[in-house]
């Protein structure tokens, strides 16, 4: 089944934030981005297919302890 447009947008937001966080130099901005990422993963992550995420995003989500919430209905 194809990914819905809304789910695609949410996955793109998670993936792009996760890829950008390691390169952010401003600690306040980095903290805010991590909180935004957490919110997105908590609200939408369980609906997403983990196979659709890229390597860099997966590594960062694992580092932040959020990867186990992707694609699982129960955490």
KALINGI-V565046 format. One record per run of one state. SS is the DSSP state (alpha for helix, beta for strand, coil for the rest). FROM is the first residue (numbers start at 0). LEN is the number of residues. If there is no record, write none. Layout:
BEGIN
ss = <SS	SS>
from = <FROM	FROM>
len = <LEN	LEN>
END
This chain:
BEGIN
ss = <coil	alpha	coil	alpha	coil	alpha	coil	alpha	coil	alpha	coil>
from = <0	4	21	26	47	49	52	54	63	66	69>
len = <4	17	5	21	2	3	2	9	3	3	6>
END
